[in-house]
Amino acid sequence: MKLRTVLSLPATLLALAAAPALHAETMISGHAGKAFGGDLADSRTTYGGALTFMGDGAFGFEIEGAYTKDFFGDEAVALGKNNVTSLMANILLGSRFGQSGRVYASVGGGLLKSRAEDLDQFFEVTRNDFGVTGGAGAMGFFGRNLGVRGDVRYFRNIGDPEPDNEFDIDFGNFSFWRGTAGIVLKF
């Protein structure tokens, strides 16, 4: 499958979702929570933020990033310094409930960056993967501009499984879940 064909569908979907979001509510949120499951033996603290555009209709668009320190194990025990960083562009499909609430589902893709070094600093591994994410969440507002948000998302890397001259896409073997909660400012 050609790279141009593979990338054209997500680009079209993002453009369709972003168009109504240009005249939307703009929200900035910070979040903290836990990464768990998948390739994690123990849950890890994660934190990050999002810039979200939600229209009056059902569609929205979001740029979201997070950082998880010691993802592959505690620094003193396992690999030394290690972390995972994600930066994702998401399409949101949401619905209002009550006076000031929203529920939403999200799906998107972007960067999953893994970094690990050993205790003796003999080697360092930094890997950039394309990743996909999907999840669901809710937002509720106390007034016009201040609210809370919580969601759960699944992350998985995608890549070319065989180093040949053909470009094939397949799910990789790196995955995890993330549950977060945070504060939302709406403009």
DOVOVEX-636238 format. One line per field, with one value per atom (N, C-alpha, C): residue number from 1; residue in one letter; atom name; x, y, z. Coordinates in nm, 3 decimals. Layout:
kolvo c(NUM	...)
dovo c(a	...)
tipa c(CA	...)
u c(X	...)
v c(Y	...)
w c(Z	...)
REM end
This chain:
kolvo c(1	1	1	2	2	2	3	3	3	4	4	4	5	5	5	6	6	6	7	7	7	8	8	8	9	9	9	10	10	10	11	11	11	12	12	12	13	13	13	14	14	14	15	15	15	16	16	16	17	17	17	18	18	18	19	19	19	20	20	20	21	21	21	22	22	22	23	23	23	24	24	24	25	25	25	26	26	26	27	27	27	28	28	28	29	29	29	30	30	30	31	31	31	32	32	32	33	33	33	34	34	34	35	35	35	36	36	36	37	37	37	38	38	38	39	39	39	40	40	40	41	41	41	42	42	42	43	43	43	44	44	44	45	45	45	46	46	46	47	47	47	48	48	48	49	49	49	50	50	50	51	51	51	52	52	52	53	53	53	54	54	54	55	55	55	56	56	56	57	57	57	58	58	58	59	59	59	60	60	60	61	61	61	62	62	62	63	63	63	64	64	64	65	65	65	66	66	66	67	67	67	68	68	68	69	69	69	70	70	70	71	71	71	72	72	72	73	73	73	74	74	74	75	75	75	76	76	76	77	77	77	78	78	78	79	79	79	80	80	80	81	81	81	82	82	82	83	83	83	84	84	84	85	85	85	86	86	86	87	87	87	88	88	88	89	89	89	90	90	90	91	91	91	92	92	92	93	93	93	94	94	94	95	95	95	96	96	96	97	97	97	98	98	98	99	99	99	100	100	100	101	101	101	102	102	102	103	103	103	104	104	104	105	105	105	106	106	106	107	107	107	108	108	108	109	109	109	110	110	110	111	111	111	112	112	112	113	113	113	114	114	114	115	115	115	116	116	116	117	117	117	118	118	118	119	119	119	120	120	120	121	121	121	122	122	122	123	123	123	124	124	124	125	125	125	126	126	126	127	127	127	128	128	128	129	129	129	130	130	130	131	131	131	132	132	132	133	133	133	134	134	134	135	135	135	136	136	136	137	137	137	138	138	138	139	139	139	140	140	140	141	141	141	142	142	142	143	143	143	144	144	144	145	145	145	146	146	146	147	147	147	148	148	148	149	149	149	150	150	150	151	151	151	152	152	152	153	153	153	154	154	154	155	155	155	156	156	156	157	157	157	158	158	158	159	159	159	160	160	160	161	161	161	162	162	162	163	163	163	164	164	164	165	165	165	166	166	166	167	167	167	168	168	168	169	169	169	170	170	170	171	171	171	172	172	172	173	173	173	174	174	174	175	175	175	176	176	176	177	177	177	178	178	178	179	179	179	180	180	180	181	181	181	182	182	182	183	183	183	184	184	184	185	185	185	186	186	186	187	187	187)
dovo c(m	m	m	k	k	k	l	l	l	r	r	r	t	t	t	v	v	v	l	l	l	s	s	s	l	l	l	p	p	p	a	a	a	t	t	t	l	l	l	l	l	l	a	a	a	l	l	l	a	a	a	a	a	a	a	a	a	p	p	p	a	a	a	l	l	l	h	h	h	a	a	a	e	e	e	t	t	t	m	m	m	i	i	i	s	s	s	g	g	g	h	h	h	a	a	a	g	g	g	k	k	k	a	a	a	f	f	f	g	g	g	g	g	g	d	d	d	l	l	l	a	a	a	d	d	d	s	s	s	r	r	r	t	t	t	t	t	t	y	y	y	g	g	g	g	g	g	a	a	a	l	l	l	t	t	t	f	f	f	m	m	m	g	g	g	d	d	d	g	g	g	a	a	a	f	f	f	g	g	g	f	f	f	e	e	e	i	i	i	e	e	e	g	g	g	a	a	a	y	y	y	t	t	t	k	k	k	d	d	d	f	f	f	f	f	f	g	g	g	d	d	d	e	e	e	a	a	a	v	v	v	a	a	a	l	l	l	g	g	g	k	k	k	n	n	n	n	n	n	v	v	v	t	t	t	s	s	s	l	l	l	m	m	m	a	a	a	n	n	n	i	i	i	l	l	l	l	l	l	g	g	g	s	s	s	r	r	r	f	f	f	g	g	g	q	q	q	s	s	s	g	g	g	r	r	r	v	v	v	y	y	y	a	a	a	s	s	s	v	v	v	g	g	g	g	g	g	g	g	g	l	l	l	l	l	l	k	k	k	s	s	s	r	r	r	a	a	a	e	e	e	d	d	d	l	l	l	d	d	d	q	q	q	f	f	f	f	f	f	e	e	e	v	v	v	t	t	t	r	r	r	n	n	n	d	d	d	f	f	f	g	g	g	v	v	v	t	t	t	g	g	g	g	g	g	a	a	a	g	g	g	a	a	a	m	m	m	g	g	g	f	f	f	f	f	f	g	g	g	r	r	r	n	n	n	l	l	l	g	g	g	v	v	v	r	r	r	g	g	g	d	d	d	v	v	v	r	r	r	y	y	y	f	f	f	r	r	r	n	n	n	i	i	i	g	g	g	d	d	d	p	p	p	e	e	e	p	p	p	d	d	d	n	n	n	e	e	e	f	f	f	d	d	d	i	i	i	d	d	d	f	f	f	g	g	g	n	n	n	f	f	f	s	s	s	f	f	f	w	w	w	r	r	r	g	g	g	t	t	t	a	a	a	g	g	g	i	i	i	v	v	v	l	l	l	k	k	k	f	f	f)
tipa c(N	CA	C	N	CA	C	N	CA	C	N	CA	C	N	CA	C	N	CA	C	N	CA	C	N	CA	C	N	CA	C	N	CA	C	N	CA	C	N	CA	C	N	CA	C	N	CA	C	N	CA	C	N	CA	C	N	CA	C	N	CA	C	N	CA	C	N	CA	C	N	CA	C	N	CA	C	N	CA	C	N	CA	C	N	CA	C	N	CA	C	N	CA	C	N	CA	C	N	CA	C	N	CA	C	N	CA	C	N	CA	C	N	CA	C	N	CA	C	N	CA	C	N	CA	C	N	CA	C	N	CA	C	N	CA	C	N	CA	C	N	CA	C	N	CA	C	N	CA	C	N	CA	C	N	CA	C	N	CA	C	N	CA	C	N	CA	C	N	CA	C	N	CA	C	N	CA	C	N	CA	C	N	CA	C	N	CA	C	N	CA	C	N	CA	C	N	CA	C	N	CA	C	N	CA	C	N	CA	C	N	CA	C	N	CA	C	N	CA	C	N	CA	C	N	CA	C	N	CA	C	N	CA	C	N	CA	C	N	CA	C	N	CA	C	N	CA	C	N	CA	C	N	CA	C	N	CA	C	N	CA	C	N	CA	C	N	CA	C	N	CA	C	N	CA	C	N	CA	C	N	CA	C	N	CA	C	N	CA	C	N	CA	C	N	CA	C	N	CA	C	N	CA	C	N	CA	C	N	CA	C	N	CA	C	N	CA	C	N	CA	C	N	CA	C	N	CA	C	N	CA	C	N	CA	C	N	CA	C	N	CA	C	N	CA	C	N	CA	C	N	CA	C	N	CA	C	N	CA	C	N	CA	C	N	CA	C	N	CA	C	N	CA	C	N	CA	C	N	CA	C	N	CA	C	N	CA	C	N	CA	C	N	CA	C	N	CA	C	N	CA	C	N	CA	C	N	CA	C	N	CA	C	N	CA	C	N	CA	C	N	CA	C	N	CA	C	N	CA	C	N	CA	C	N	CA	C	N	CA	C	N	CA	C	N	CA	C	N	CA	C	N	CA	C	N	CA	C	N	CA	C	N	CA	C	N	CA	C	N	CA	C	N	CA	C	N	CA	C	N	CA	C	N	CA	C	N	CA	C	N	CA	C	N	CA	C	N	CA	C	N	CA	C	N	CA	C	N	CA	C	N	CA	C	N	CA	C	N	CA	C	N	CA	C	N	CA	C	N	CA	C	N	CA	C	N	CA	C	N	CA	C	N	CA	C	N	CA	C	N	CA	C	N	CA	C	N	CA	C	N	CA	C	N	CA	C	N	CA	C	N	CA	C	N	CA	C	N	CA	C	N	CA	C	N	CA	C	N	CA	C	N	CA	C	N	CA	C	N	CA	C	N	CA	C	N	CA	C	N	CA	C	N	CA	C	N	CA	C	N	CA	C	N	CA	C	N	CA	C	N	CA	C	N	CA	C	N	CA	C	N	CA	C	N	CA	C	N	CA	C	N	CA	C)
u c(0.084	0.000	0.089	0.057	0.138	0.115	0.223	0.218	0.117	0.108	0.015	-0.129	-0.163	-0.298	-0.325	-0.227	-0.242	-0.264	-0.194	-0.203	-0.319	-0.376	-0.482	-0.612	-0.649	-0.772	-0.767	-0.662	-0.658	-0.652	-0.582	-0.573	-0.711	-0.787	-0.921	-1.013	-1.006	-1.089	-1.055	-0.926	-0.885	-0.936	-0.928	-0.975	-1.126	-1.202	-1.346	-1.383	-1.307	-1.334	-1.291	-1.182	-1.129	-1.210	-1.275	-1.349	-1.459	-1.550	-1.650	-1.590	-1.478	-1.416	-1.352	-1.334	-1.275	-1.364	-1.496	-1.590	-1.643	-1.553	-1.592	-1.545	-1.585	-1.531	-1.387	-1.299	-1.159	-1.136	-1.073	-1.047	-0.901	-0.844	-0.709	-0.723	-0.660	-0.670	-0.535	-0.515	-0.400	-0.453	-0.380	-0.428	-0.314	-0.351	-0.259	-0.336	-0.262	-0.328	-0.229	-0.273	-0.192	-0.191	-0.074	-0.059	-0.058	-0.127	-0.139	-0.162	-0.153	-0.182	-0.082	-0.111	-0.023	0.117	0.216	0.356	0.403	0.314	0.351	0.327	0.430	0.412	0.336	0.370	0.304	0.256	0.151	0.102	0.204	0.206	0.300	0.225	0.274	0.215	0.245	0.144	0.157	0.092	0.141	0.081	0.098	0.012	0.018	-0.089	-0.126	-0.226	-0.286	-0.390	-0.459	-0.512	-0.517	-0.582	-0.697	-0.820	-0.939	-1.029	-1.085	-1.184	-1.309	-1.419	-1.545	-1.652	-1.717	-1.826	-1.957	-2.061	-2.193	-2.248	-2.197	-2.239	-2.165	-2.155	-2.097	-1.946	-1.887	-1.746	-1.655	-1.532	-1.429	-1.292	-1.191	-1.053	-0.966	-0.860	-0.777	-0.631	-0.542	-0.400	-0.370	-0.317	-0.299	-0.161	-0.096	0.035	0.046	0.133	0.154	0.296	0.343	0.477	0.464	0.528	0.527	0.670	0.716	0.851	0.858	0.974	0.999	0.897	0.861	0.762	0.803	0.930	0.977	1.028	1.023	1.067	1.137	1.147	1.213	1.357	1.400	1.534	1.644	1.631	1.736	1.741	1.634	1.627	1.647	1.587	1.581	1.678	1.631	1.706	1.771	1.774	1.819	1.707	1.740	1.638	1.561	1.428	1.344	1.210	1.146	1.017	0.949	0.821	0.742	0.668	0.675	0.606	0.512	0.391	0.295	0.251	0.232	0.176	0.079	-0.051	-0.154	-0.249	-0.295	-0.403	-0.526	-0.634	-0.753	-0.877	-0.966	-1.099	-1.191	-1.276	-1.368	-1.510	-1.585	-1.727	-1.798	-1.872	-1.928	-2.074	-2.128	-2.268	-2.279	-2.365	-2.389	-2.484	-2.465	-2.563	-2.580	-2.699	-2.728	-2.702	-2.683	-2.660	-2.519	-2.420	-2.282	-2.189	-2.242	-2.157	-2.144	-2.039	-2.015	-1.958	-1.999	-1.935	-1.877	-1.768	-1.705	-1.629	-1.610	-1.521	-1.411	-1.292	-1.180	-1.107	-1.055	-0.971	-0.868	-0.745	-0.642	-0.511	-0.413	-0.280	-0.174	-0.051	0.060	0.187	0.263	0.397	0.394	0.458	0.489	0.641	0.701	0.847	0.888	0.973	1.025	1.173	1.215	1.357	1.399	1.514	1.567	1.719	1.784	1.929	1.959	2.069	2.101	2.172	2.188	2.248	2.392	2.467	2.608	2.627	2.519	2.519	2.598	2.590	2.658	2.581	2.450	2.369	2.248	2.194	2.070	1.984	1.858	1.764	1.659	1.647	1.541	1.468	1.339	1.261	1.139	1.117	0.999	0.910	0.788	0.693	0.568	0.502	0.369	0.276	0.184	0.092	-0.050	-0.142	-0.284	-0.341	-0.451	-0.515	-0.667	-0.735	-0.881	-0.927	-1.038	-1.086	-1.217	-1.254	-1.378	-1.360	-1.441	-1.431	-1.551	-1.541	-1.648	-1.588	-1.661	-1.625	-1.749	-1.726	-1.834	-1.782	-1.866	-1.822	-1.901	-1.829	-1.888	-1.948	-1.896	-1.943	-1.920	-1.901	-1.877	-1.742	-1.641	-1.504	-1.424	-1.468	-1.388	-1.460	-1.387	-1.448	-1.347	-1.394	-1.309	-1.330	-1.232	-1.234	-1.170	-1.222	-1.162	-1.179	-1.078	-1.092	-0.999	-1.028	-0.946	-0.916	-0.787	-0.746	-0.650	-0.656	-0.567	-0.468	-0.340	-0.235	-0.166	-0.132	-0.061	0.023	0.144	0.228	0.191	0.223	0.199	0.328	0.360	0.481	0.484	0.595	0.621	0.685	0.616	0.668	0.789	0.811	0.922	1.009	1.140	1.229	1.258	1.158	1.175	1.141	1.130	1.102	0.953	0.869	0.726	0.687	0.595	0.547	0.418	0.426	0.312	0.287	0.162	0.130	0.069	0.117	0.067	0.075	-0.010	0.001	0.131	0.200	0.322	0.290	0.393	0.373	0.386	0.384	0.394	0.257	0.201	0.069	0.054	-0.039	-0.073	-0.204	-0.261	-0.381	-0.341	-0.424	-0.398	-0.530	-0.543	-0.659	-0.614	-0.683	-0.643	-0.764	-0.736	-0.836	-0.765	-0.840	-0.776	-0.873	-0.814	-0.887	-0.897	-1.012	-1.036	-1.069	-1.004	-1.038	-1.098	-1.218	-1.290	-1.292	-1.268	-1.266	-1.377)
v c(-0.116	0.000	0.124	0.219	0.340	0.432	0.500	0.592	0.703	0.753	0.861	0.816	0.694	0.642	0.625	0.576	0.552	0.683	0.788	0.914	1.002	0.978	1.064	1.050	0.932	0.914	0.986	0.966	1.042	1.193	1.239	1.383	1.437	1.364	1.406	1.411	1.309	1.306	1.420	1.450	1.561	1.694	1.713	1.838	1.854	1.745	1.751	1.781	1.725	1.750	1.890	1.939	2.070	2.185	2.168	2.277	2.334	2.252	2.312	2.357	2.300	2.336	2.475	2.533	2.666	2.771	2.748	2.839	2.777	2.724	2.642	2.703	2.635	2.667	2.618	2.700	2.662	2.630	2.516	2.473	2.434	2.474	2.432	2.353	2.237	2.155	2.097	2.082	2.009	1.885	1.776	1.653	1.574	1.489	1.395	1.266	1.157	1.029	0.915	0.800	0.679	0.614	0.570	0.481	0.340	0.247	0.112	0.013	-0.115	-0.222	-0.229	-0.312	-0.325	-0.367	-0.283	-0.314	-0.270	-0.227	-0.183	-0.293	-0.323	-0.418	-0.351	-0.225	-0.147	-0.017	0.040	0.168	0.278	0.378	0.490	0.622	0.720	0.853	0.920	0.984	1.053	1.191	1.286	1.419	1.484	1.581	1.647	1.752	1.781	1.883	1.867	1.946	1.938	2.076	2.098	2.213	2.156	2.190	2.127	2.233	2.199	2.282	2.197	2.237	2.164	2.259	2.223	2.303	2.276	2.346	2.322	2.187	2.137	2.006	1.895	1.783	1.665	1.654	1.727	1.706	1.808	1.762	1.848	1.799	1.875	1.844	1.876	1.798	1.816	1.781	1.860	1.826	1.797	1.678	1.634	1.572	1.603	1.544	1.502	1.404	1.356	1.301	1.298	1.250	1.152	1.036	0.935	0.898	0.940	0.911	0.768	0.706	0.569	0.469	0.485	0.400	0.253	0.224	0.085	0.031	0.106	0.063	0.175	0.159	0.261	0.280	0.404	0.441	0.366	0.350	0.285	0.135	0.074	-0.072	-0.122	-0.057	-0.114	-0.049	0.040	0.091	0.226	0.276	0.413	0.506	0.620	0.716	0.660	0.664	0.617	0.688	0.704	0.770	0.742	0.776	0.772	0.905	0.965	1.090	1.066	1.120	1.108	1.248	1.266	1.388	1.343	1.361	1.307	1.416	1.400	1.480	1.390	1.436	1.353	1.418	1.337	1.378	1.339	1.431	1.405	1.399	1.305	1.293	1.303	1.413	1.436	1.472	1.477	1.514	1.589	1.687	1.761	1.681	1.698	1.644	1.746	1.759	1.857	1.999	2.090	2.231	2.257	2.185	2.222	2.103	1.988	1.870	1.823	1.748	1.685	1.546	1.451	1.321	1.313	1.240	1.234	1.104	1.067	0.959	1.024	0.971	1.029	0.919	0.956	0.866	0.955	0.908	0.991	0.918	0.995	0.940	1.047	1.002	1.096	1.026	1.092	1.047	0.975	0.859	0.789	0.781	0.853	0.857	0.785	0.683	0.606	0.636	0.649	0.673	0.590	0.524	0.444	0.441	0.451	0.434	0.340	0.267	0.174	0.246	0.175	0.236	0.278	0.204	0.236	0.334	0.382	0.473	0.416	0.282	0.214	0.230	0.229	0.247	0.334	0.394	0.470	0.439	0.416	0.386	0.497	0.562	0.659	0.614	0.597	0.546	0.633	0.676	0.751	0.660	0.638	0.555	0.635	0.600	0.652	0.571	0.637	0.567	0.607	0.523	0.553	0.548	0.619	0.622	0.628	0.577	0.584	0.579	0.646	0.646	0.720	0.745	0.814	0.894	0.998	1.080	1.170	1.257	1.351	1.479	1.590	1.721	1.779	1.851	1.923	2.059	2.162	2.298	2.354	2.428	2.489	2.625	2.690	2.821	2.831	2.951	2.969	2.917	2.927	2.904	2.798	2.748	2.655	2.522	2.414	2.282	2.174	2.051	1.933	1.838	1.752	1.659	1.528	1.419	1.288	1.200	1.118	1.023	0.905	0.802	0.682	0.661	0.637	0.618	0.499	0.438	0.326	0.376	0.340	0.380	0.255	0.261	0.149	0.201	0.147	0.191	0.117	0.182	0.126	0.142	0.044	0.055	-0.045	-0.045	-0.138	-0.262	-0.377	-0.495	-0.560	-0.535	-0.598	-0.493	-0.497	-0.400	-0.439	-0.422	-0.451	-0.325	-0.336	-0.220	-0.187	-0.265	-0.239	-0.171	-0.078	-0.010	-0.078	-0.151	-0.219	-0.158	-0.151	-0.099	-0.211	-0.221	-0.322	-0.267	-0.317	-0.279	-0.334	-0.251	-0.294	-0.368	-0.396	-0.470	-0.383	-0.250	-0.157	-0.094	-0.113	-0.057	-0.031	0.057	0.085	0.162	0.168	0.246	0.365	0.471	0.586	0.645	0.663	0.728	0.858	0.969	1.099	1.180	1.279	1.379	1.512	1.621	1.750	1.867	1.985	2.112	2.161	2.221	2.273	2.422	2.501	2.643	2.660	2.718	2.734	2.882	2.912	3.050	3.071)
w c(0.000	0.000	0.000	-0.080	-0.092	0.027	0.067	0.179	0.155	0.034	0.000	0.027	-0.011	0.012	0.160	0.233	0.376	0.451	0.414	0.485	0.440	0.321	0.271	0.349	0.393	0.468	0.603	0.686	0.812	0.790	0.689	0.662	0.624	0.545	0.507	0.629	0.712	0.833	0.927	0.943	1.029	0.974	0.844	0.783	0.802	0.786	0.804	0.949	1.043	1.185	1.226	1.168	1.207	1.150	1.036	0.973	1.064	1.120	1.208	1.340	1.379	1.506	1.502	1.382	1.373	1.438	1.440	1.502	1.631	1.712	1.825	1.956	2.062	2.193	2.198	2.248	2.264	2.411	2.435	2.572	2.587	2.699	2.737	2.865	2.869	2.990	3.026	3.154	3.208	3.276	3.268	3.328	3.392	3.485	3.548	3.570	3.579	3.599	3.600	3.551	3.551	3.414	3.373	3.257	3.314	3.249	3.303	3.190	3.223	3.127	3.014	2.916	2.800	2.839	2.805	2.832	2.971	3.057	3.190	3.293	3.372	3.481	3.596	3.624	3.728	3.667	3.724	3.673	3.701	3.615	3.625	3.617	3.692	3.689	3.555	3.500	3.372	3.385	3.310	3.310	3.174	3.146	3.016	3.002	2.877	2.851	2.713	2.688	2.560	2.520	2.391	2.330	2.248	2.286	2.228	2.165	2.050	1.981	1.962	2.028	2.016	1.966	1.857	1.802	1.873	1.831	1.887	1.844	1.732	1.685	1.758	1.694	1.757	1.740	1.644	1.612	1.678	1.704	1.758	1.716	1.751	1.717	1.838	1.858	1.976	1.947	2.005	2.009	2.155	2.184	2.321	2.338	2.448	2.475	2.620	2.646	2.782	2.796	2.920	2.954	3.070	3.057	3.161	3.196	3.314	3.361	3.412	3.399	3.447	3.392	3.266	3.202	3.206	3.180	3.171	3.303	3.409	3.540	3.614	3.746	3.827	3.784	3.784	3.737	3.812	3.943	4.022	4.001	3.955	3.944	3.802	3.706	3.571	3.475	3.396	3.281	3.303	3.421	3.438	3.396	3.342	3.299	3.181	3.190	3.081	3.088	2.973	2.968	2.835	2.830	2.707	2.696	2.579	2.550	2.433	2.443	2.332	2.290	2.161	2.104	1.995	2.020	1.932	1.882	1.759	1.703	1.701	1.760	1.777	1.719	1.667	1.628	1.744	1.786	1.895	1.841	1.890	1.860	1.995	2.016	2.148	2.147	2.266	2.286	2.418	2.423	2.547	2.636	2.768	2.863	2.976	3.023	3.127	3.078	3.172	3.140	3.088	3.141	3.108	3.089	3.060	3.046	2.902	2.879	2.749	2.773	2.693	2.684	2.543	2.528	2.397	2.380	2.255	2.215	2.131	2.140	2.064	1.989	1.873	1.795	1.723	1.718	1.654	1.635	1.599	1.575	1.593	1.606	1.624	1.666	1.750	1.790	1.924	1.929	2.054	2.061	2.154	2.166	2.294	2.279	2.392	2.408	2.534	2.561	2.681	2.670	2.781	2.773	2.889	2.896	3.011	3.002	3.110	3.224	3.336	3.455	3.434	3.354	3.331	3.216	3.158	3.044	2.926	2.912	2.803	2.672	2.682	2.562	2.595	2.493	2.505	2.384	2.409	2.302	2.298	2.185	2.162	2.037	2.050	1.938	1.916	1.792	1.753	1.669	1.716	1.644	1.613	1.503	1.479	1.567	1.634	1.722	1.695	1.739	1.732	1.873	1.889	2.020	2.003	2.100	2.103	2.247	2.276	2.412	2.426	2.551	2.583	2.710	2.725	2.844	2.862	2.963	2.994	3.049	3.026	3.080	3.147	3.255	3.321	3.365	3.352	3.383	3.501	3.589	3.708	3.676	3.577	3.534	3.385	3.337	3.194	3.149	3.235	3.188	3.262	3.374	3.453	3.467	3.443	3.454	3.484	3.485	3.505	3.388	3.371	3.259	3.304	3.254	3.280	3.159	3.129	3.018	3.033	2.955	2.946	2.799	2.768	2.628	2.616	2.500	2.465	2.360	2.375	2.282	2.227	2.097	2.033	1.919	1.906	1.795	1.667	1.554	1.422	1.343	1.263	1.182	1.069	1.001	0.891	0.952	0.952	1.021	0.955	0.826	0.755	0.688	0.710	0.645	0.499	0.414	0.272	0.193	0.065	-0.018	-0.027	0.037	0.036	0.167	0.159	0.279	0.324	0.433	0.491	0.629	0.668	0.800	0.882	1.006	1.097	1.239	1.326	1.465	1.522	1.600	1.666	1.794	1.872	1.996	2.120	2.103	2.215	2.239	2.359	2.387	2.536	2.569	2.708	2.714	2.833	2.861	2.946	2.942	3.027	3.074	3.205	3.263	3.327	3.296	3.349	3.393	3.475	3.515	3.524	3.501	3.508	3.503	3.501	3.500	3.355	3.319	3.186	3.196	3.109	3.093	2.955	2.949	2.822	2.785	2.656	2.607	2.506)
REM end
